[in-house]
Amino acid sequence: MRHHYWEWPIPTYLFLGGLGGGIFCLAAILSFFVFPGVPMVGEALAWPGFLGICALGLGCVMLIVDLGQPMVFYRAFVKSTSVLAWGARFLTVCAIFGVLWFASYVPWDWFAPIAGFFVPFRGLNLAIAGISGTCIMLYTGIFLSTLKAHAFWATPALPVLFTVSALSTACAAITLSIGWWPAVPTMDTIVTALVCNEILHTVDIILIVVEIVVLLVMVLSFLGAGNKTANKAAHRWVHGSYAPLFWGGMIVGGLALPELLYVFGGHSAASTVVAPVLVLLGGLLLRFMVVLSDDRAPLPGEDRYYNRLADKDDAFVTAWKYGENIF
């Protein structure tokens, strides 16, 4: 492959989609299974939900930007057999019902009739957003793993890795923003936010360990694989041009260091602020490195074709001027 067909909008889209989907998945789990019937939980999670909506909306924008033809973006939703289309649908459903759920918590006086209308449907809206958010997390890895021509992506480990990473980044985003507006700063709301933070703190510790294991197993298995294309990409990760980003940026900075700060940082700023930020940056870096590892075996005659192309500064190429007829 001579160049990357997918540039920065696609890994950004996969990161934001997984982040937004993970936020609504965790919000639904906390509301329905961890604290069922506790109204302060939804109020404390309203602002993280708004951030999830923003992430999903910006992810849609990134997808449309990468399509190159914004006016025909609807085709990404209507092609029934496309994995991309299913992802776009799940993302849209999650965003719409997430907005309806968040709207029921908006405390503005002029908005009260609209918010009151959606209050009875809070549970339904959050359930639909949570289910579609879970599908988005799974989709972000399945989307790449279905592209069999790219050996580094065509592995069942990738959907697992992206799902675990999406949940981890969602934990980080929620812990950074839980209990903000529109939550009313009462004692019950503050205590609920602190308890949720403790739970998510523990969950993220487990998720980071799982992510490290899955990531290392995937990369090191490719390192010893017989597939030359996957082997080449893995070598680039382990001791090639991507090695500083892989070992320093992802393994150490995005996973190991946050894990240590979570475990030994107590309730300090290092544990409650620095570690979640590093987790978010590590999740973004992971998507970029995976998407840019788009090596594939060349088609028959492809290398021969590219090797025979003229250089852009060859004499016969530069001699002709636009609009000039030399015949």
Backbone bond lengths (Angstrom), bond angles and torsions (degrees), N, CA, C in turn:
res aa  C-N    CA-C-N  psi(-1)  N-CA   C-N-CA  omega(-1)  CA-C   N-CA-C  phi
1 M - - - 1.463 - - 1.531 108.86 -
2 R 1.328 115.00 131.93 1.451 119.45 -173.84 1.517 113.06 -90.54
3 H 1.293 117.79 -22.25 1.460 120.07 177.97 1.520 108.56 -155.57
4 H 1.338 115.18 167.56 1.458 120.51 179.00 1.526 108.88 -84.46
5 Y 1.326 114.98 122.99 1.461 118.53 179.23 1.527 110.99 -77.52
6 W 1.313 117.20 -25.55 1.459 121.82 177.00 1.515 108.93 -108.89
7 E 1.308 115.41 121.30 1.457 120.99 -179.69 1.529 109.18 -100.35
8 W 1.323 116.64 -161.40 1.469 122.65 -168.82 1.537 115.23 -59.22
9 P 1.346 121.33 -27.89 1.479 117.04 -179.21 1.522 113.80 -62.58
10 I 1.337 119.18 -33.67 1.458 120.42 -176.58 1.529 112.38 -70.06
11 P 1.347 120.86 -50.13 1.471 117.78 176.01 1.520 112.83 -62.35
12 T 1.345 117.50 -33.23 1.465 119.90 175.69 1.522 110.56 -65.06
13 Y 1.324 116.68 -42.15 1.467 122.16 177.12 1.527 111.05 -61.05
14 L 1.331 117.71 -44.26 1.462 120.88 -179.88 1.531 110.97 -65.67
15 F 1.335 116.68 -38.03 1.466 120.02 178.54 1.519 111.30 -67.37
16 L 1.323 117.14 -48.82 1.465 120.73 -177.59 1.525 111.33 -66.91
17 G 1.341 116.83 -39.04 1.459 119.54 177.48 1.515 111.64 -62.84
18 G 1.337 116.87 -46.59 1.461 120.22 178.11 1.514 112.39 -63.71
19 L 1.340 116.47 -38.57 1.464 120.81 178.92 1.524 111.09 -64.49
20 G 1.340 117.27 -50.19 1.465 120.42 179.94 1.515 112.24 -63.29
21 G 1.337 116.57 -43.25 1.453 119.88 178.07 1.517 111.94 -63.39
22 G 1.326 116.55 -40.23 1.460 120.42 179.03 1.516 112.74 -65.14
23 I 1.330 117.17 -37.80 1.469 120.42 178.47 1.527 110.39 -61.12
24 F 1.327 117.49 -46.08 1.469 119.52 -178.69 1.522 111.48 -72.48
25 C 1.326 117.94 -31.90 1.461 120.39 175.23 1.522 110.35 -62.43
26 L 1.326 117.18 -48.34 1.458 121.00 -179.92 1.526 111.60 -68.36
27 A 1.331 117.48 -37.54 1.469 120.15 177.88 1.527 110.61 -61.42
28 A 1.343 116.59 -40.48 1.459 119.88 178.64 1.529 111.22 -67.40
29 I 1.326 117.21 -41.73 1.466 120.89 179.51 1.533 110.69 -62.95
30 L 1.329 116.42 -45.67 1.459 119.94 179.91 1.524 111.52 -64.26
31 S 1.322 117.08 -39.38 1.466 120.75 -175.74 1.521 112.64 -75.53
32 F 1.333 117.62 -37.66 1.465 120.83 -172.65 1.528 113.87 -96.59
33 F 1.332 117.31 -29.72 1.466 119.28 -171.97 1.531 113.92 -116.08
34 V 1.337 117.39 -35.67 1.460 119.83 -178.29 1.523 110.91 -86.57
35 F 1.344 117.43 -45.60 1.464 122.50 179.97 1.532 110.15 -126.88
36 P 1.318 118.32 62.03 1.477 118.73 -178.72 1.523 111.57 -65.81
37 G 1.327 115.31 133.27 1.459 120.01 176.70 1.505 115.15 79.53
38 V 1.340 118.75 7.24 1.468 121.89 178.48 1.524 107.89 -99.70
39 P 1.328 119.84 105.74 1.471 121.46 -173.39 1.525 113.63 -66.78
40 M 1.336 117.30 -26.34 1.464 118.90 -177.94 1.526 113.16 -66.37
41 V 1.332 116.60 -21.96 1.471 119.84 -179.56 1.525 110.15 -65.02
42 G 1.340 116.22 -48.80 1.453 119.14 178.68 1.514 112.44 -61.86
43 E 1.325 115.91 -38.35 1.465 120.02 178.49 1.522 111.07 -64.44
44 A 1.341 116.72 -42.31 1.464 120.32 179.82 1.522 111.76 -68.34
45 L 1.347 116.51 -29.03 1.467 120.65 -177.78 1.524 113.01 -91.31
46 A 1.326 117.39 0.92 1.463 120.23 -175.87 1.525 111.59 -63.14
47 W 1.329 117.43 -44.90 1.470 119.07 -178.73 1.525 111.95 -68.28
48 P 1.342 120.81 -44.23 1.463 118.72 171.37 1.524 112.48 -55.42
49 G 1.356 116.77 -37.09 1.460 119.16 176.12 1.512 111.98 -62.38
50 F 1.331 116.89 -38.84 1.466 119.88 177.35 1.528 110.28 -63.54
51 L 1.326 117.04 -40.53 1.470 119.87 176.64 1.528 110.73 -63.37
52 G 1.343 116.37 -36.35 1.457 119.67 176.20 1.518 111.66 -63.34
53 I 1.340 116.32 -40.42 1.468 120.65 177.36 1.533 109.98 -61.77
54 C 1.332 116.50 -44.29 1.466 120.51 179.11 1.518 111.13 -61.91
55 A 1.344 116.54 -41.23 1.465 120.58 179.05 1.525 110.69 -63.03
56 L 1.329 117.23 -43.30 1.460 120.65 179.31 1.528 111.19 -65.97
57 G 1.327 116.72 -41.72 1.462 120.15 178.77 1.514 112.12 -63.68
58 L 1.330 116.28 -45.00 1.465 119.72 178.93 1.528 110.27 -66.95
59 G 1.336 116.74 -33.62 1.457 119.79 176.21 1.518 111.52 -62.16
60 C 1.342 116.90 -41.27 1.465 120.76 175.70 1.524 111.16 -59.90
61 V 1.330 116.46 -41.49 1.461 120.66 178.81 1.528 110.10 -62.19
62 M 1.342 117.08 -42.77 1.466 120.57 179.03 1.528 111.11 -61.98
63 L 1.328 116.37 -39.43 1.463 120.06 179.16 1.521 110.63 -64.40
64 I 1.331 117.30 -44.38 1.460 121.15 -179.64 1.523 110.81 -66.17
65 V 1.342 116.77 -38.43 1.466 120.87 177.99 1.520 110.37 -60.81
66 D 1.336 116.74 -42.77 1.459 119.51 -177.58 1.522 111.87 -70.60
67 L 1.335 118.46 -25.54 1.456 119.99 178.72 1.523 111.89 -63.24
68 G 1.347 116.34 -26.85 1.460 119.66 177.07 1.514 114.40 82.67
69 Q 1.331 118.33 -16.19 1.459 122.91 179.04 1.533 108.51 -131.11
70 P 1.320 117.36 81.40 1.463 120.90 -173.82 1.522 114.43 -56.55
71 M 1.329 118.22 -29.72 1.459 120.43 -174.70 1.535 112.84 -74.95
72 V 1.326 117.10 -11.42 1.473 119.42 178.39 1.528 110.07 -116.43
73 F 1.341 116.35 27.89 1.462 120.37 -177.89 1.528 112.20 -61.54
74 Y 1.331 116.76 -25.20 1.466 120.32 -177.31 1.527 112.05 -60.39
75 R 1.327 117.14 -21.28 1.463 119.40 -179.90 1.523 111.83 -65.21
76 A 1.342 115.90 -24.48 1.466 119.22 177.88 1.525 111.66 -69.61
77 F 1.333 117.48 -14.02 1.463 121.40 -178.14 1.533 112.66 -103.42
78 V 1.323 117.64 -21.48 1.466 119.74 -168.89 1.522 113.65 -102.58
79 K 1.316 119.19 -12.33 1.467 120.29 -179.73 1.529 107.96 -80.41
80 S 1.323 116.81 102.44 1.466 121.79 -167.63 1.521 113.60 -65.23
81 T 1.335 118.64 -28.81 1.464 120.77 -175.85 1.521 113.24 -89.40
82 S 1.310 117.89 -0.73 1.459 121.50 -175.70 1.531 111.68 -89.01
83 V 1.340 116.15 132.14 1.463 120.07 174.40 1.519 110.42 -63.19
84 L 1.336 116.01 -37.00 1.460 120.71 177.77 1.525 111.13 -60.19
85 A 1.332 116.99 -39.32 1.461 120.66 -179.81 1.524 111.17 -64.80
86 W 1.328 117.41 -41.58 1.459 119.89 178.18 1.524 110.68 -63.90
87 G 1.321 116.82 -39.62 1.458 119.40 177.15 1.511 111.94 -62.99
88 A 1.330 117.24 -43.02 1.467 121.03 178.86 1.523 110.62 -62.83
89 R 1.343 117.61 -37.60 1.464 120.65 179.39 1.524 111.10 -67.88
90 F 1.325 116.53 -47.38 1.462 119.10 178.96 1.527 110.53 -59.18
91 L 1.333 115.61 -41.26 1.460 119.79 -179.05 1.522 110.99 -63.28
92 T 1.337 116.46 -41.19 1.464 120.48 -179.99 1.523 111.19 -66.79
93 V 1.329 117.13 -44.62 1.470 120.97 179.90 1.526 110.28 -61.73
94 C 1.333 116.25 -44.90 1.460 120.19 -179.91 1.522 111.07 -61.62
95 A 1.325 116.96 -42.81 1.467 120.43 -179.38 1.523 111.39 -65.76
96 I 1.329 117.83 -43.27 1.466 121.02 -177.31 1.524 110.91 -64.33
97 F 1.337 117.01 -50.50 1.459 118.98 -177.68 1.529 111.32 -73.38
98 G 1.347 117.12 -24.81 1.461 119.93 172.77 1.516 111.37 -66.13
99 V 1.326 116.61 -39.55 1.469 120.79 177.39 1.529 110.30 -64.58
100 L 1.336 117.21 -42.94 1.463 120.57 179.66 1.529 111.24 -63.82
101 W 1.343 115.88 -38.06 1.468 119.67 177.73 1.525 110.79 -67.54
102 F 1.320 117.62 -45.30 1.459 121.23 -179.81 1.526 111.21 -64.77
103 A 1.337 116.87 -36.91 1.464 120.48 -177.17 1.522 111.54 -59.63
104 S 1.337 117.40 -29.16 1.468 119.61 -178.18 1.519 112.57 -71.32
105 Y 1.329 118.11 -10.85 1.465 121.58 -179.87 1.537 112.74 -105.41
106 V 1.311 118.40 -5.63 1.467 120.77 -178.48 1.528 109.30 -65.54
107 P 1.343 118.59 123.67 1.471 120.40 -170.99 1.523 115.66 -93.54
108 W 1.339 118.93 5.04 1.459 119.81 -177.35 1.526 110.95 -64.17
109 D 1.318 116.08 139.42 1.469 120.84 -177.44 1.529 111.66 -60.75
110 W 1.344 116.93 -44.94 1.459 119.51 -177.22 1.531 112.08 -68.28
111 F 1.343 115.79 -18.94 1.468 120.62 -178.50 1.524 111.72 -95.18
112 A 1.342 116.86 -3.89 1.467 121.65 -172.82 1.529 113.79 -55.67
113 P 1.345 120.54 -42.85 1.479 118.53 179.34 1.531 112.67 -60.88
114 I 1.342 117.01 -39.29 1.470 119.99 -179.80 1.525 110.03 -69.81
115 A 1.352 115.76 -45.03 1.463 119.19 179.19 1.528 110.60 -61.23
116 G 1.337 116.54 -41.85 1.451 119.85 179.71 1.518 113.08 -63.09
117 F 1.328 116.37 -33.34 1.466 119.96 178.85 1.523 111.61 -64.28
118 F 1.338 117.03 -35.64 1.463 120.89 -176.13 1.530 113.53 -88.46
119 V 1.327 118.06 -10.62 1.464 120.38 -178.35 1.522 112.68 -56.62
120 P 1.354 120.47 -46.15 1.473 119.16 -178.90 1.526 113.62 -64.06
121 F 1.342 116.62 -18.31 1.466 120.32 -176.15 1.532 112.55 -102.04
122 R 1.341 116.70 12.43 1.463 119.23 -177.70 1.528 112.28 -56.48
123 G 1.326 116.20 -49.38 1.454 120.30 -177.66 1.512 112.56 -60.94
124 L 1.339 116.88 -44.77 1.463 121.31 -179.95 1.521 110.87 -64.05
125 N 1.336 116.24 -46.80 1.464 119.67 -178.77 1.525 111.61 -62.26
126 L 1.325 117.09 -42.74 1.461 119.97 179.79 1.526 110.99 -68.39
127 A 1.313 117.91 -36.09 1.468 120.97 179.01 1.527 110.64 -63.53
128 I 1.325 116.80 -45.11 1.470 120.19 179.70 1.527 110.25 -66.21
129 A 1.349 116.57 -42.94 1.466 119.91 178.51 1.525 110.84 -63.87
130 G 1.341 117.85 -38.90 1.459 121.11 -179.86 1.519 112.41 -67.05
131 I 1.352 117.06 -42.23 1.462 120.69 179.51 1.527 110.84 -66.58
132 S 1.321 116.59 -46.50 1.467 119.23 178.91 1.526 110.93 -67.25
133 G 1.340 117.79 -32.81 1.457 120.44 175.73 1.516 112.00 -64.15
134 T 1.336 116.84 -38.94 1.464 120.62 175.68 1.524 110.77 -63.12
135 C 1.326 116.41 -40.90 1.475 120.28 177.48 1.523 111.19 -63.63
136 I 1.324 117.46 -36.49 1.465 120.56 178.21 1.523 110.67 -63.16
137 M 1.326 116.76 -44.34 1.468 120.13 179.31 1.525 111.27 -59.11
138 L 1.325 116.66 -44.50 1.459 120.44 178.54 1.527 110.89 -66.37
139 Y 1.323 115.57 -39.97 1.466 120.58 -176.80 1.524 112.69 -62.36
140 T 1.340 117.88 -37.81 1.467 119.95 -175.15 1.527 112.23 -58.89
141 G 1.347 117.14 -32.94 1.461 119.37 175.85 1.508 112.71 -87.01
142 I 1.345 117.32 -37.45 1.460 120.57 178.94 1.518 110.78 -63.02
143 F 1.324 116.70 -36.69 1.463 122.45 -179.62 1.529 110.95 -53.31
144 L 1.327 117.28 -45.11 1.462 120.51 -179.41 1.527 111.76 -80.27
145 S 1.322 117.18 -37.14 1.465 119.62 -174.77 1.520 112.68 -68.93
146 T 1.346 118.37 -18.01 1.466 120.48 177.76 1.523 112.65 -78.62
147 L 1.327 117.46 -12.08 1.464 121.44 -179.20 1.527 108.45 -86.52
148 K 1.320 116.10 85.44 1.458 122.03 -170.05 1.519 113.41 -66.69
149 A 1.321 117.98 -20.78 1.458 119.62 -179.43 1.523 112.07 -68.20
150 H 1.338 117.08 -21.79 1.461 121.70 -179.02 1.529 107.93 -100.70
151 A 1.317 115.05 101.91 1.470 120.50 -169.40 1.524 112.66 -62.90
152 F 1.329 118.48 -31.96 1.460 121.02 -177.30 1.524 111.54 -72.32
153 W 1.323 116.77 -21.20 1.467 121.29 179.33 1.523 112.16 -93.57
154 A 1.314 117.06 -29.00 1.465 121.59 -171.54 1.520 111.21 -78.35
155 T 1.306 117.16 67.99 1.456 123.42 -179.74 1.517 109.39 -144.46
156 P 1.333 118.96 139.17 1.475 120.60 177.57 1.517 112.88 -66.45
157 A 1.340 117.47 -12.86 1.463 120.02 179.26 1.524 111.76 -72.18
158 L 1.335 117.34 -25.16 1.466 119.81 -175.26 1.526 112.76 -66.79
159 P 1.343 121.24 -46.21 1.472 119.29 175.55 1.526 112.60 -59.32
160 V 1.341 117.04 -37.20 1.468 120.28 177.65 1.529 109.93 -64.26
161 L 1.322 115.75 -45.96 1.467 120.80 -178.72 1.526 111.10 -61.45
162 F 1.319 117.49 -47.23 1.461 120.87 -177.51 1.530 111.27 -68.23
163 T 1.335 117.50 -34.64 1.465 120.09 178.52 1.522 111.23 -67.81
164 V 1.333 116.10 -45.69 1.467 119.95 178.26 1.526 110.12 -62.95
165 S 1.321 117.04 -42.31 1.463 120.52 179.25 1.528 111.24 -64.84
166 A 1.340 117.48 -39.25 1.459 120.32 178.86 1.529 111.13 -63.59
167 L 1.329 117.08 -42.52 1.464 120.34 176.92 1.525 111.29 -63.74
168 S 1.324 116.56 -40.18 1.464 120.72 -179.93 1.526 111.20 -64.58
169 T 1.340 116.77 -46.34 1.469 119.40 179.18 1.528 110.85 -66.48
170 A 1.355 116.90 -33.06 1.468 119.56 177.15 1.520 110.56 -66.59
171 C 1.336 117.16 -40.97 1.473 119.90 175.11 1.523 110.31 -57.49
172 A 1.333 116.20 -44.62 1.465 120.56 -179.16 1.524 111.34 -63.05
173 A 1.336 116.85 -44.19 1.466 120.06 -178.78 1.526 111.50 -65.60
174 I 1.323 117.07 -40.12 1.469 119.84 -179.49 1.524 110.51 -67.04
175 T 1.335 118.19 -43.74 1.464 120.11 -179.27 1.527 112.08 -63.89
176 L 1.320 116.77 -27.18 1.468 119.79 178.37 1.525 112.84 -78.87
177 S 1.336 117.93 -18.38 1.464 119.05 -170.82 1.525 114.61 -131.29
178 I 1.305 119.70 -1.31 1.461 120.94 -176.04 1.534 111.12 -66.33
179 G 1.312 115.96 140.59 1.460 121.40 178.10 1.507 115.25 86.65
180 W 1.346 117.41 1.12 1.463 119.02 177.58 1.532 109.47 -78.64
181 W 1.355 115.07 178.66 1.461 120.48 175.16 1.522 109.15 -47.86
182 P 1.323 118.45 139.60 1.473 129.95 11.25 1.526 115.03 -92.10
183 A 1.327 117.90 14.61 1.466 119.89 178.85 1.528 110.04 -65.32
184 V 1.304 116.06 136.18 1.470 121.74 176.28 1.531 107.66 -81.82
185 P 1.342 118.55 126.74 1.474 120.33 -174.80 1.525 113.67 -74.43
186 T 1.322 116.49 65.08 1.462 120.95 174.38 1.523 109.54 -91.10
187 M 1.318 116.63 169.34 1.460 120.53 179.90 1.530 110.81 -61.58
188 D 1.342 117.20 -41.03 1.466 120.37 -179.39 1.531 111.53 -63.30
189 T 1.329 115.95 -42.77 1.455 119.43 -179.46 1.526 111.22 -66.51
190 I 1.328 116.80 -42.25 1.461 120.63 179.98 1.523 111.11 -63.70
191 V 1.326 116.63 -44.52 1.472 120.15 179.10 1.525 110.44 -63.80
192 T 1.332 116.67 -41.97 1.467 120.54 178.65 1.522 110.95 -61.03
193 A 1.340 116.99 -43.50 1.459 120.82 178.92 1.523 111.16 -63.12
194 L 1.327 117.45 -40.72 1.468 120.83 179.60 1.530 111.48 -65.38
195 V 1.333 116.29 -41.06 1.472 119.66 179.27 1.529 110.26 -66.15
196 C 1.336 116.94 -43.19 1.468 120.41 176.43 1.518 111.06 -59.99
197 N 1.332 116.04 -40.72 1.466 119.86 178.81 1.522 111.53 -61.19
198 E 1.331 116.67 -42.40 1.462 120.54 179.39 1.529 110.90 -62.09
199 I 1.336 116.02 -42.22 1.462 120.23 179.49 1.526 110.62 -64.70
200 L 1.322 116.76 -48.08 1.461 120.56 -179.35 1.519 111.43 -65.58
201 H 1.314 116.54 -34.08 1.463 122.17 175.95 1.529 109.79 -58.01
202 T 1.322 116.46 -48.56 1.465 121.56 179.91 1.521 111.40 -66.64
203 V 1.333 116.24 -42.38 1.463 120.33 -179.99 1.525 110.66 -61.72
204 D 1.324 117.05 -41.83 1.468 120.15 -178.59 1.527 111.23 -66.54
205 I 1.313 117.73 -33.66 1.464 120.39 176.17 1.529 109.90 -59.38
206 I 1.332 116.24 -43.66 1.468 120.91 179.63 1.530 110.25 -68.76
207 L 1.316 116.77 -43.55 1.466 120.40 -178.14 1.523 112.07 -62.38
208 I 1.329 117.33 -38.72 1.460 119.89 -179.89 1.526 110.74 -64.44
209 V 1.333 117.02 -41.33 1.471 120.06 177.34 1.525 110.32 -61.00
210 V 1.341 116.27 -45.26 1.470 120.19 179.24 1.523 110.35 -62.50
211 E 1.329 116.82 -41.62 1.463 120.65 -179.23 1.523 111.29 -63.77
212 I 1.317 117.30 -41.63 1.470 119.85 178.02 1.525 110.56 -60.99
213 V 1.324 116.42 -45.00 1.471 120.53 -178.59 1.527 110.66 -63.20
214 V 1.343 117.32 -49.43 1.473 120.75 -178.19 1.520 110.61 -63.05
215 L 1.328 117.19 -42.95 1.463 121.14 -178.83 1.522 111.52 -62.79
216 L 1.340 117.16 -47.26 1.464 120.24 -178.83 1.525 111.11 -67.17
217 V 1.329 116.69 -40.13 1.468 119.19 178.29 1.521 110.53 -61.77
218 M 1.329 117.30 -44.18 1.457 120.79 -178.95 1.523 111.72 -63.38
219 V 1.333 116.65 -49.54 1.463 120.13 -176.22 1.524 110.89 -68.57
220 L 1.327 117.75 -45.28 1.465 120.22 -176.86 1.524 111.53 -70.49
221 S 1.346 117.90 -29.86 1.463 118.93 175.72 1.520 110.76 -67.69
222 F 1.323 116.94 -37.17 1.461 120.14 175.47 1.534 111.00 -68.11
223 L 1.326 115.51 -31.11 1.468 119.34 -179.80 1.523 111.37 -62.78
224 G 1.331 116.58 -31.48 1.460 120.03 178.68 1.511 113.27 -103.88
225 A 1.342 116.40 11.69 1.462 119.85 -176.12 1.523 111.32 -76.94
226 G 1.330 114.58 156.39 1.456 119.42 177.09 1.509 112.60 -79.83
227 N 1.336 117.39 -18.78 1.461 121.02 178.14 1.523 109.36 -69.94
228 K 1.318 116.50 115.08 1.469 120.65 -174.46 1.525 112.18 -64.99
229 T 1.328 117.05 -34.63 1.459 119.66 -178.64 1.523 110.96 -68.04
230 A 1.345 117.41 -47.38 1.460 121.09 177.59 1.520 110.73 -65.44
231 N 1.324 116.83 -37.65 1.457 121.41 179.34 1.524 111.20 -63.14
232 K 1.315 115.84 -40.53 1.470 120.36 178.92 1.526 111.34 -63.33
233 A 1.344 116.76 -43.42 1.463 120.25 179.36 1.525 111.00 -65.18
234 A 1.345 116.93 -41.06 1.461 120.36 179.57 1.516 111.53 -65.07
235 H 1.332 117.30 -39.78 1.467 120.56 176.69 1.529 110.60 -61.00
236 R 1.323 116.70 -37.59 1.469 119.57 178.89 1.527 110.85 -64.83
237 W 1.343 116.56 -34.57 1.462 120.89 178.29 1.524 112.02 -71.92
238 V 1.308 116.78 -43.57 1.467 120.55 -170.37 1.520 112.24 -80.82
239 H 1.308 118.18 -45.82 1.476 118.92 -179.31 1.523 112.08 -145.20
240 G 1.322 116.62 32.15 1.454 121.42 176.65 1.515 111.83 -115.89
241 S 1.324 116.02 -146.54 1.467 120.50 -175.38 1.529 112.85 -68.57
242 Y 1.343 117.78 -24.80 1.463 120.78 179.07 1.533 112.85 -90.17
243 A 1.321 117.24 -5.04 1.472 120.19 -173.74 1.532 113.15 -57.43
244 P 1.355 120.41 -44.92 1.477 118.57 178.62 1.521 112.79 -60.08
245 L 1.346 116.96 -38.90 1.462 119.61 178.84 1.526 111.00 -70.86
246 F 1.336 116.39 -38.31 1.456 119.85 -177.84 1.520 111.24 -68.76
247 W 1.326 116.92 -56.00 1.470 120.26 -176.49 1.527 112.20 -75.69
248 G 1.330 116.27 -45.72 1.458 119.15 -176.46 1.513 113.49 -80.62
249 G 1.363 116.10 -49.02 1.456 119.32 -175.28 1.509 113.98 -78.75
250 M 1.353 116.89 -45.05 1.456 119.62 -172.97 1.530 112.43 -90.45
251 I 1.346 116.85 -57.03 1.463 119.59 -175.19 1.527 111.08 -67.35
252 V 1.333 117.24 -50.21 1.471 120.41 -176.69 1.529 111.11 -80.91
253 G 1.350 116.43 -59.67 1.461 119.98 -173.87 1.517 114.42 -71.00
254 G 1.343 117.64 -37.58 1.452 119.99 -175.28 1.507 115.69 -94.09
255 L 1.365 117.89 -14.65 1.464 119.80 -176.52 1.527 112.57 -129.56
256 A 1.325 117.81 -60.03 1.466 120.38 -173.57 1.534 112.01 -65.76
257 L 1.335 117.07 -46.74 1.462 119.82 -178.88 1.529 112.21 -64.29
258 P 1.345 119.94 -46.41 1.471 118.42 175.01 1.522 112.54 -59.34
259 E 1.336 117.11 -37.04 1.458 120.18 178.92 1.526 110.69 -61.13
260 L 1.329 116.70 -44.64 1.468 120.44 179.18 1.529 111.02 -65.47
261 L 1.330 116.77 -40.38 1.466 119.86 179.03 1.524 111.24 -66.26
262 Y 1.338 117.04 -38.92 1.463 120.48 176.50 1.533 111.31 -61.65
263 V 1.330 115.85 -45.68 1.469 120.72 -173.12 1.520 111.95 -74.22
264 F 1.345 116.45 -43.56 1.465 119.78 -172.60 1.527 113.45 -107.49
265 G 1.323 117.99 -3.08 1.468 119.94 -175.58 1.510 114.75 -84.84
266 G 1.345 117.06 -10.46 1.461 118.64 -179.21 1.514 111.44 61.91
267 H 1.323 116.29 -131.89 1.462 121.29 178.33 1.535 110.97 -108.19
268 S 1.307 116.13 27.29 1.463 120.51 179.82 1.520 110.40 -77.52
269 A 1.337 115.05 170.40 1.464 120.08 177.80 1.522 111.48 -63.79
270 A 1.325 116.98 -29.17 1.466 120.30 178.46 1.517 111.38 -62.48
271 S 1.327 116.26 -36.85 1.462 120.78 -179.00 1.514 112.50 -84.41
272 T 1.330 117.88 -37.91 1.460 121.45 -173.30 1.523 113.96 -91.10
273 V 1.329 118.11 -18.36 1.468 121.04 -177.78 1.533 111.50 -123.08
274 V 1.329 116.65 -56.04 1.466 120.54 -174.22 1.526 111.13 -64.04
275 A 1.329 117.34 -47.99 1.464 120.73 -177.67 1.536 111.99 -60.35
276 P 1.348 120.03 -48.64 1.473 118.79 177.71 1.525 113.41 -60.68
277 V 1.331 117.11 -37.94 1.469 119.45 178.58 1.525 110.12 -63.64
278 L 1.328 117.59 -42.16 1.466 121.03 178.37 1.528 110.91 -63.80
279 V 1.328 117.26 -37.73 1.461 120.77 177.81 1.528 110.48 -62.47
280 L 1.324 117.22 -42.99 1.459 121.08 178.90 1.529 111.22 -63.99
281 L 1.320 117.14 -44.18 1.464 120.41 178.51 1.522 111.21 -65.14
282 G 1.330 116.72 -39.21 1.460 120.22 177.79 1.518 112.10 -64.42
283 G 1.341 117.74 -38.55 1.457 121.03 177.41 1.511 112.18 -64.80
284 L 1.330 117.15 -39.60 1.464 121.22 177.28 1.524 110.49 -65.93
285 L 1.337 117.01 -44.00 1.464 121.19 178.90 1.521 111.33 -61.12
286 L 1.330 116.81 -39.46 1.466 120.97 179.12 1.520 110.56 -58.13
287 R 1.332 117.46 -47.71 1.470 119.74 -179.66 1.522 111.72 -62.48
288 F 1.318 117.15 -41.53 1.458 119.61 -179.84 1.525 111.03 -63.48
289 M 1.320 117.37 -44.80 1.454 120.03 -177.47 1.528 111.49 -67.18
290 V 1.326 117.15 -39.08 1.465 120.04 179.58 1.527 110.64 -67.49
291 V 1.331 117.08 -47.61 1.464 120.04 -177.90 1.532 111.07 -63.95
292 L 1.324 117.71 -37.54 1.460 120.49 179.98 1.525 112.66 -78.27
293 S 1.336 117.42 -7.44 1.470 120.42 174.11 1.531 108.24 -92.33
294 D 1.325 114.96 58.32 1.464 121.53 -173.26 1.525 111.93 -97.45
295 D 1.333 115.98 34.13 1.462 119.91 179.37 1.529 110.31 -60.15
296 R 1.295 116.46 142.62 1.456 121.53 173.45 1.522 109.06 -144.49
297 A 1.315 115.80 155.62 1.459 119.94 176.67 1.523 108.76 -67.71
298 P 1.340 118.70 135.73 1.473 120.24 -179.26 1.520 111.79 -65.81
299 L 1.318 115.31 146.46 1.455 120.63 174.93 1.524 109.90 -69.66
300 P 1.332 118.50 157.82 1.467 120.30 178.26 1.528 111.53 -56.16
301 G 1.308 115.82 123.35 1.459 120.82 179.54 1.510 115.09 84.41
302 E 1.344 119.01 -2.95 1.467 120.75 -176.22 1.524 111.63 -66.06
303 D 1.349 117.01 -48.48 1.461 119.54 179.26 1.524 111.06 -61.68
304 R 1.325 116.13 -39.38 1.465 119.87 179.13 1.526 110.89 -62.05
305 Y 1.327 116.03 -39.26 1.463 120.90 179.02 1.527 111.26 -64.00
306 Y 1.345 116.75 -49.91 1.458 120.20 -177.69 1.525 111.60 -65.81
307 N 1.320 116.92 -35.57 1.462 119.63 -179.77 1.523 112.50 -69.26
308 R 1.316 117.11 -21.31 1.466 120.51 -179.59 1.527 112.83 -94.16
309 L 1.325 117.30 -5.07 1.463 119.19 177.82 1.522 110.97 -66.77
310 A 1.307 115.54 144.48 1.467 120.23 178.87 1.522 110.47 -72.79
311 D 1.320 115.82 148.58 1.456 120.29 173.02 1.526 109.19 -70.45
312 K 1.336 115.80 151.15 1.459 119.36 -175.72 1.525 112.98 -67.07
313 D 1.365 116.93 -17.72 1.463 119.21 -179.61 1.526 112.53 -106.44
314 D 1.342 118.01 14.73 1.458 119.97 175.58 1.522 110.33 -61.63
315 A 1.335 115.75 151.19 1.465 120.66 -173.89 1.521 112.25 -60.08
316 F 1.322 117.67 -43.94 1.463 118.81 -176.40 1.526 112.06 -71.33
317 V 1.339 117.05 -19.78 1.464 120.35 177.42 1.523 110.87 -79.98
318 T 1.319 116.79 -41.83 1.464 121.01 -176.52 1.523 112.59 -83.61
319 A 1.347 118.72 -13.27 1.468 120.00 -177.05 1.516 111.99 -71.54
320 W 1.316 116.42 -31.55 1.465 119.71 -177.19 1.516 111.04 -83.56
321 K 1.315 116.04 136.50 1.460 123.27 177.85 1.514 109.07 -109.02
322 Y 1.325 115.12 144.94 1.452 119.41 -178.93 1.531 110.24 -59.84
323 G 1.333 116.77 130.30 1.472 121.83 179.05 1.507 113.66 87.90
324 E 1.336 117.41 -5.70 1.461 120.41 -177.51 1.521 109.80 -92.30
325 N 1.325 116.27 131.28 1.462 122.39 176.40 1.520 108.22 -107.80
326 I 1.336 116.16 106.01 1.474 119.10 -174.96 1.527 111.33 -96.49
327 F 1.332 117.79 7.39 1.469 120.29 -179.76 1.533 109.93 -109.04
